[in-house]
Amino acid sequence: MAYKVKDISLKDAGKKKIEWAEAHMPVLIALKEEYEKEQPLKGLKIAGAIHVTKEVAVLLRTLTALGASVAWAGCNPLSTQDDVAAALADEGIEVYAWRNNHDEYYWCIDQIIATKPNLTMDDGGDVVFRLHTDFPQMMTDVIGGTEETTTGVHRLKAMAKDGKLKYPIIAVNNAETKWDFDNIYGTGQGTIDGILRSTSVLLAGKNFVIAGYGHCGKGLAMRAKGMGSHVIVTEVDPIQALKARMEGFDVMQMDEAVKIGDIFVTATGCKDVIVEKHFKHLKEGAVLSNTGHFNVEVDVKALEKHAKSKEEIRDNCMKYVLPNGKNVYLLAEGRLVNLSAAEGHPSEVMDLSFANQVLALLQIVKFHKDMKPEVYEIPAEQDQRIAMLKLKSMDVNLDSLTEEQKKYLGSYAEGT
Ligand SMILES: NC(=O)c1ccc[n+]([C@@H]2O[C@H](COP(=O)([O-])OP(=O)(O)OC[C@H]3O[C@@H](n4cnc5c(N)ncnc54)[C@H](O)[C@@H]3O)[C@@H](O)[C@H]2O)c1
């Protein structure tokens, strides 16, 4: 089996991590047990690029148990856990992933595309975009794909709108049991984890600036507040800005926030959020980081150009000396800090996201002939099913409606 990883001898450490993840992903394991006999993915080749973490390894074990053959790459140069990649290669997965650079990253994507897949699984849209633009000859057997994150869904919807998308994609990101859990609780906790591992700063008493009060921003704001930070939000959407204000956070323009922030995290999915004009206003010791999908939110190129010098002072923490003599710190090259400087989202929350991935693939296998080359939402029943499975694993019981209550909720006759 072909593979390329950093060091295959890391496999045992990787396997231990995967075992930990497996023990914390009961929904995914329940789906594996339910469908293993049926082999619904038998004979299908999947080309996937989602961050190579211990949780993805549990997903890949599930997909292969359901009959698929899988070729895998990371979806960000810095997010691969090299020991996990080694363990996957050792288990016979065709994996091309190591903590690498931009060119090596695309080389890995090209390897999985070269397997001429039947299904694609994407996290950010790079596989689908490259398949459509550079390797259309490898797309002839594809019946559909899934997309894991907000930015990828935006890209793929734009492709569909332009008439460029050639096969159906299910927007796993937009499932309630994904967006409202992974992006909120996963990114919230993981981003704090990445900042702490790369700086060990005290969060209490700091001005913590969050750009974008969407799903990720909300989770992060909640966690930063809980750690004693004073949270400041920047937004472009009036409703989200109002929500942040009513939650008790300061809301202001980035032009003002840069003057008082101690720690900055961009979480917008947009570009050019912290740019050159802001650098001269930063406080001594300001920490800049990003948790959005691509490294375009902090203008790192401008920072490199603007700074007098730079020095890596600890893992994932680069000190830049600005022309005005101030030191500012950039974490993980401006790439998503939770996955580059920490381990990504905890297993418990990826359990929900990856259960959605598995069920979305089964939907495509069953219904692809009736699907158009569009971006589809996750059906509500799938969300309900996954939430029920998760609650069961947590020993949480809920009430159910009586017939009388159902009738009441569906009628209009009873008033005061
Ligand atoms: N780090 C991770 O592991 C992780 C996990 C999930 C999602 N993501 C990524 O994080 C990003 C945000 O995802 P989300 O689900 O929170 O999206 P979202 O759409 O829920 O929220 C984004 C928010 O940013 C705001 N915004 C957009 N441009 C802005 C700008 N220039 N300045 C200030 N605010 C702006 C929007 O109004 C919106 O409220 C995406 O790139 C997504 O792919 C990362």
The ligand as a Tripos MOL2 file, in Angstrom:
@<TRIPOS>MOLECULE
LIG
   44    48     1     0     0
SMALL
NO_CHARGES

@<TRIPOS>ATOM
      1 N1        -10.5530   26.1050   13.7840 N.am      1 LIG1
      2 C1        -11.3940   25.1420   13.4910 C.2       1 LIG1
      3 O1        -11.1940   23.9760   13.8080 O.2       1 LIG1
      4 C2        -12.6600   25.4760   12.7730 C.ar      1 LIG1
      5 C3        -13.8360   24.7430   13.0300 C.ar      1 LIG1
      6 C4        -15.0040   25.1110   12.3730 C.ar      1 LIG1
      7 C5        -14.9880   26.1530   11.4570 C.ar      1 LIG1
      8 N2        -13.8040   26.8080   11.2060 N.ar      1 LIG1
      9 C6        -13.7200   27.9310   10.2630 C.3       1 LIG1
     10 O2        -13.9280   29.1370   11.0120 O.3       1 LIG1
     11 C7        -14.4800   30.1500   10.1680 C.3       1 LIG1
     12 C8        -15.7850   30.6480   10.7890 C.3       1 LIG1
     13 O3        -16.7320   29.6100   10.8140 O.3       1 LIG1
     14 P1        -18.1680   29.7880   11.5090 P.3       1 LIG1
     15 O4        -18.8330   28.4740   11.4310 O.co2     1 LIG1
     16 O5        -18.0270   30.4710   12.8130 O.co2     1 LIG1
     17 O6        -18.8440   30.7980   10.4390 O.3       1 LIG1
     18 P2        -20.1040   31.7320   10.6940 P.3       1 LIG1
     19 O7        -20.6100   32.0710    9.3340 O.co2     1 LIG1
     20 O8        -21.0300   31.1410   11.6820 O.co2     1 LIG1
     21 O9        -19.4580   33.0550   11.3750 O.3       1 LIG1
     22 C9        -18.5710   33.9330   10.7420 C.3       1 LIG1
     23 C10       -18.8690   35.3370   11.3190 C.3       1 LIG1
     24 O10       -17.8310   36.2250   10.9010 O.3       1 LIG1
     25 C11       -18.4360   37.4690   10.5410 C.3       1 LIG1
     26 N3        -17.5270   38.1530    9.6040 N.ar      1 LIG1
     27 C12       -17.3330   37.8970    8.2910 C.ar      1 LIG1
     28 N4        -16.3970   38.7220    7.7940 N.ar      1 LIG1
     29 C13       -15.9880   39.5070    8.8160 C.ar      1 LIG1
     30 C14       -15.0260   40.5430    8.9390 C.ar      1 LIG1
     31 N5        -14.2970   40.9320    7.8780 N.pl3     1 LIG1
     32 N6        -14.8580   41.1400   10.1500 N.ar      1 LIG1
     33 C15       -15.6000   40.7540   11.2210 C.ar      1 LIG1
     34 N7        -16.5180   39.7510   11.1660 N.ar      1 LIG1
     35 C16       -16.7140   39.1450    9.9770 C.ar      1 LIG1
     36 C17       -19.7650   37.0700    9.9150 C.3       1 LIG1
     37 O11       -20.6720   38.1580    9.9430 O.3       1 LIG1
     38 C18       -20.1980   35.9040   10.8100 C.3       1 LIG1
     39 O12       -20.9850   36.3470   11.9070 O.3       1 LIG1
     40 C19       -14.6350   29.4750    8.8050 C.3       1 LIG1
     41 O13       -13.4880   29.7150    8.0410 O.3       1 LIG1
     42 C20       -14.7250   27.9970    9.1470 C.3       1 LIG1
     43 O14       -14.4170   27.1790    8.0540 O.3       1 LIG1
     44 C21       -12.6550   26.5120   11.8570 C.ar      1 LIG1
@<TRIPOS>BOND
     1     1     2 1
     2     2     3 2
     3     2     4 1
     4     4     5 ar
     5     4    44 ar
     6     5     6 ar
     7     6     7 ar
     8     7     8 ar
     9     8     9 1
    10     8    44 ar
    11     9    10 1
    12     9    42 1
    13    10    11 1
    14    11    12 1
    15    11    40 1
    16    12    13 1
    17    13    14 1
    18    14    15 2
    19    14    16 1
    20    14    17 1
    21    17    18 1
    22    18    19 2
    23    18    20 1
    24    18    21 1
    25    21    22 1
    26    22    23 1
    27    23    24 1
    28    23    38 1
    29    24    25 1
    30    25    26 1
    31    25    36 1
    32    26    27 ar
    33    26    35 ar
    34    27    28 ar
    35    28    29 ar
    36    29    30 ar
    37    29    35 ar
    38    30    31 1
    39    30    32 ar
    40    32    33 ar
    41    33    34 ar
    42    34    35 ar
    43    36    37 1
    44    36    38 1
    45    38    39 1
    46    40    41 1
    47    40    42 1
    48    42    43 1
@<TRIPOS>SUBSTRUCTURE
     1 LIG1         1 GROUP 0 **** ****
